[in-house]
Amino acid sequence: MTSTKHEEQALTLAVIFQAVQCIREVAHHGDTETARYEPLIEGLLGEYRGSTEELYGVNRLAPGLRRVVEQLENPQEPDTTRYVASILHLERRLMKRRPVLEQIAEGIEQARSQVDYFGASTHTSVIRSIGDLYSQTISEMGPRLMIRGEQQHLENERNAALIRALLLCAIRGASLWRDNGGGRLTLLFQRQGIAQASRNLLDALPTEA
């Protein structure tokens, strides 16, 4: 179990950064590893009971934790910073719109039923359903978050649905970030503590033989 506030915050940020990493890979290369986005989808559809670790698993958020360390200590990717800032802003706006939140909750419940039917959270129909849910809710709030990448990848229906689904996963992470005391000033004044917490979580993971 995570034992400090910074560790819990680090994990919630890892959700956002891992989703953004997957989004950028799909947008620029047309694909991303299923093992990276599967825990994000499962976390979106799961129930949060006060522990991000229990919802996602530290080991499954390792790519995101590494991105947290990189971006907080030595940011090199302006697009990543822009996406994360936009996602945090979208989540704050979303929290003020109860009807939209209720619509998302209904859509999440439908997606859970689809997972039960198809047997996999990453099934094409589940991803499409979550992507449509994002389009019908978050996108309608405007202005839309513009994703940069190769046009041929962005215009692909499967990729577009996955990107939208991942954006909803990132917003879920932003909600958990806020629930655990994260805010606009937290990243400014506590970035070193969160980066170190991310390192501690990564160091505690078992090494592969």
C-alpha positions in Angstrom: 0.0 0.0 0.0 1.2 3.6 -0.7 2.0 5.2 2.6 2.4 8.9 1.9 0.4 11.7 0.4 3.0 12.4 -2.2 3.0 8.7 -3.3 -0.7 8.7 -3.7 -0.5 12.0 -5.7 2.4 10.5 -7.8 0.2 7.6 -8.8 -2.7 9.8 -9.7 -0.4 11.9 -11.9 1.0 8.7 -13.4 -2.5 7.8 -14.6 -2.6 11.1 -16.5 0.9 11.0 -17.9 0.6 7.3 -19.0 -2.7 8.2 -20.8 -1.0 11.2 -22.5 2.0 9.0 -23.5 -0.4 6.5 -25.1 -2.3 9.3 -26.8 0.9 10.8 -28.3 2.1 7.4 -29.5 -1.2 6.6 -31.2 -1.4 10.1 -32.8 2.2 10.0 -34.1 2.7 6.3 -34.8 -0.7 4.8 -35.1 -0.4 2.4 -32.2 0.6 2.0 -28.5 1.1 -1.0 -26.2 -2.0 -2.6 -24.9 -0.3 -3.3 -21.6 0.1 0.5 -21.2 -3.6 1.4 -21.7 -5.3 -1.7 -20.4 -4.9 -0.7 -16.7 -6.1 2.8 -17.6 -9.4 1.5 -19.1 -9.8 -0.9 -16.2 -9.2 1.9 -13.7 -11.8 4.1 -15.5 -14.4 1.3 -15.2 -13.4 0.3 -11.7 -14.5 1.7 -8.3 -12.2 3.9 -6.4 -12.1 3.0 -2.7 -9.4 5.4 -1.5 -6.4 3.7 -3.0 -5.0 4.4 -6.5 -2.7 1.5 -6.1 -5.6 -0.9 -5.5 -7.4 0.5 -8.5 -4.5 0.4 -11.0 -1.5 -1.4 -9.5 1.9 0.4 -9.0 3.6 -2.0 -11.5 1.1 -1.3 -14.2 1.6 2.5 -13.7 5.4 2.2 -14.0 5.5 3.9 -17.4 3.5 6.8 -16.1 5.6 7.1 -13.0 8.7 7.4 -15.1 7.1 10.1 -17.1 6.1 11.9 -13.9 9.8 12.0 -12.9 11.0 13.1 -16.3 8.4 15.9 -16.7 8.7 17.2 -13.1 12.5 17.2 -13.0 13.5 18.0 -16.6 10.5 18.7 -18.9 11.4 18.2 -22.5 8.0 17.7 -24.2 5.9 20.9 -24.5 3.0 18.9 -26.0 2.9 16.6 -22.9 2.8 19.7 -20.6 0.0 21.3 -22.7 -2.1 18.1 -22.7 -1.7 17.6 -18.9 -2.6 21.2 -18.2 -5.7 21.0 -20.5 -6.8 17.7 -18.9 -6.6 19.2 -15.4 -8.6 22.2 -16.7 -11.2 20.0 -18.3 -11.7 18.0 -15.1 -12.3 21.2 -13.1 -14.9 22.3 -15.6 -16.5 18.9 -15.6 -17.0 18.9 -11.9 -19.3 21.9 -12.2 -21.6 20.1 -14.6 -23.7 17.6 -12.7 -25.9 16.5 -15.7 -22.7 15.7 -17.7 -21.3 13.8 -14.7 -24.5 11.7 -14.5 -24.3 11.0 -18.3 -20.7 9.8 -17.9 -21.7 7.6 -15.0 -24.4 6.0 -17.1 -22.0 5.5 -19.9 -19.4 3.9 -17.7 -22.0 1.5 -16.4 -22.9 0.5 -20.0 -19.2 0.0 -20.8 -18.9 -2.3 -17.7 -21.7 -4.4 -19.1 -19.9 -4.6 -22.4 -16.7 -5.8 -20.7 -18.7 -8.6 -19.1 -20.2 -9.5 -22.4 -17.0 -9.4 -24.5 -14.6 -10.5 -21.7 -12.0 -7.8 -22.2 -11.7 -4.1 -21.3 -9.7 -3.5 -24.4 -12.2 -5.0 -26.8 -12.8 -2.8 -29.8 -16.5 -2.3 -29.0 -15.7 -1.2 -25.4 -13.1 1.3 -26.6 -15.5 2.6 -29.2 -18.2 3.0 -26.6 -15.9 4.9 -24.2 -14.7 7.1 -27.0 -18.3 7.9 -28.0 -19.0 8.7 -24.4 -16.2 11.3 -24.4 -17.5 12.8 -27.6 -21.0 13.1 -26.3 -20.0 14.6 -23.0 -16.5 16.2 -22.6 -16.2 17.3 -26.3 -19.6 19.0 -26.1 -18.4 21.3 -23.2 -16.0 22.9 -25.6 -13.4 24.1 -26.5 -12.1 20.7 -27.7 -8.6 19.6 -26.8 -6.6 19.5 -30.1 -4.4 16.5 -30.5 -1.3 16.8 -32.7 0.0 14.0 -34.8 0.0 12.4 -38.2 -3.2 13.1 -40.0 -3.4 9.5 -41.4 -3.4 8.2 -37.8 -5.7 10.8 -36.4 -8.3 10.1 -39.1 -8.3 6.3 -38.5 -11.6 5.5 -36.7 -10.0 3.0 -34.3 -7.2 5.4 -33.3 -9.7 8.3 -32.9 -11.8 6.1 -30.5 -8.8 5.0 -28.5 -7.5 8.6 -28.2 -10.9 9.8 -26.9 -11.2 6.8 -24.5 -7.7 7.6 -23.2 -8.6 11.3 -22.7 -11.5 10.1 -20.5 -9.1 7.9 -18.6 -6.8 10.9 -18.1 -9.7 13.0 -16.8 -10.4 10.2 -14.3 -6.8 10.5 -13.2 -7.2 14.2 -12.8 -10.3 13.7 -10.6 -8.2 11.3 -8.4 -5.4 13.9 -8.3 -7.8 16.5 -7.1 -9.4 14.1 -4.6 -5.9 13.6 -3.1 -5.2 17.3 -2.6 -3.7 18.0 -6.0 -4.2 21.5 -7.4 -2.6 24.1 -9.7 -0.1 25.1 -7.1 0.8 21.6 -6.0 2.8 20.9 -9.1 4.6 24.3 -8.6 5.5 24.0 -5.0 5.7 20.2 -4.4 7.1 18.9 -7.6 10.3 17.7 -6.1 8.5 15.8 -3.4 6.2 14.1 -5.9 9.1 13.3 -8.2 10.9 11.7 -5.3 7.8 9.7 -4.3 7.6 8.5 -7.9 11.2 7.3 -7.7 10.5 5.6 -4.4 7.5 3.7 -5.9 9.6 2.6 -8.9 12.5 1.5 -6.8 10.2 -0.6 -4.7 9.0 -2.6 -7.7 10.5 -6.1 -8.1 13.2 -6.3 -10.8 12.7 -8.7 -13.7 15.0 -11.8 -13.7 
